[in-house]
Amino acid sequence: MPVYTYRAVTRTGVVVRNRVEASSRQNLIKSLKNGNLMPISIEQVSYRSNKTQRKQKKNVTDIQEIMKNVNTTQLGKNKKTLSTKEKINLYFAKTEPITQRDLVVFTQNFYLLKKANFNNIHALDTIIQSTENLSFRGVLEDILAGVEAGENMYTTMEYYTNVFPYIYVNMIKVGELSGSLTNSLQQAVKYLDESEALNKKIKSILIPNIIQFVMLLVMLIVGTLVAIPAIQNVFDELGTDEELPTVTLWFADFIDGCIQFWYIPTFIILAIVGAIIFYINTPKGRYNFHYFKYKMPIFGELIFALDFSRFLKAMLLNMQNGMRIQDSIEVSKNVIKNLVMLSVIETSINNILTGSSWIEPFEKSGLAKPMITEMLKIGMQTDLTEMMEKLVEYMEIDIDNIMAKIMKALPQVVYAVVGAILIFFVLVVLVPCIQVYMGNFLFSAYDV
């Protein structure tokens, strides 16, 4: 079991230092926090195997023993009060968020060190020393402790789902299991860069238009609540026969009803959202939701192409390292999270076991393009590895083309929605304002 030395602070400001055994760095952190201790620094000293029983050193105690004695009066003798600056620095160091950029830099550096023939322990230790984000450094130290204990990196990464995406972890898993971690890191770097570029493109289109949409919606509601009653009061005071447009009166009554009986629309919205969430969390609902992802307008084709391309790249990586087709598919399916794709892959594996074609399930699913399945069939008759390399290149070109279509179609969809809201705003709010501005209602008010 690993041995750690740590420095921590109690609630009263006492700095505690000790040397303990713990299963992992993260478990030690949890134990310290449960015992009202806030870790300042934790360093692994060595790794002790449970197979060889050694006499415990005097300065190495079990963590549970520390928890029993941590708040005793003996600690008060060395009591130290932290300054305000130290408390602030300690707080921000503990709460520093781990950003996407931190993950990108780590992956790039790790890839470069692996290309330079660094082993995992040496590479991780080098990166940890240059990592400024203390939160991320703690995660990397935990990964390093696991690697030094003989574990794979991905096993520790799986505990940090808020830091490492599911796809990222399984890329590392494929690389470690197939013995080609360097290539997997290269794919991971590309995946992170492509994801970041895609998110930036989509945000650059959606965010300005969403802001415009929200502003129009606010103007519509505020205008209905403020301008329409004022105009109606003018009409009533002058006794004109003119009336506000029907759509204006209807929308004003609708807003007033929503305000007066606010609990009804709130309950309806919460009920709908709750029903959808409940349905999605059922096995059938989750499967249908994942199927909808592949068939949804605009983004469905792109989501499938990205998943299938990622699967083919992982499969190609395994086959280049000498894996059989069945084993390659079995390992590569870990990079996929969509249940629809996983069910197709499982059917493909079963077909191999029964002597049938593993390409047939992808063809029958109706999701893969005929070009893809035909290239795989030709590859089975010639050289599958070489054909899959060409197929991966084709998929990358296809993804670029789909992205170009989305970037062209998405603004049109957003503009159409914003335009519809703008037209409705004109009919509901601006038309009555124009009526007042023109003053035509004065003729009927004075019987002219």
Secondary structure, DSSP 8 states (H G I E B T S, - for coil): -EEEEEEEEETTS-EEEEEEE-S-HHHHHHHHHHTTEEEEEEEEEEE--SSS-----TT-EEHHHHHHHTTSGGGGGG-----HHHHHHHHHHHH----HHHHHHHHHHHHHHHHTT--HHHHHHHHHHT---HHHHHHHHHHHHHHHTT--HHHHHTT-TTTS-HHHHHHHHHHHHHT-HHHHHHHHHHHHHHHHHHHHHHHHHHHHHHHHHHHHHHHHHHHHHHHHHHHHHHHHHHT-S----HHHHHHHHHHHHHHHTTHHHHHHHHHHHHHHHHHHTSHHHHHHHHHHHHHSTTTHHHHHHHHHHHHHHHHHHHHHTT--HHHHHHHHGGG---HHHHHHHHHHHHHHHTTS-SSHHHHHHS-S-HHHHHHHHHHHHS-HHHHHHHHHHHHHHHHHHHHHHHHHHHHHHHHHHHHHHHHHHIIIIIHHHHHHHHTTHHHHHTT-
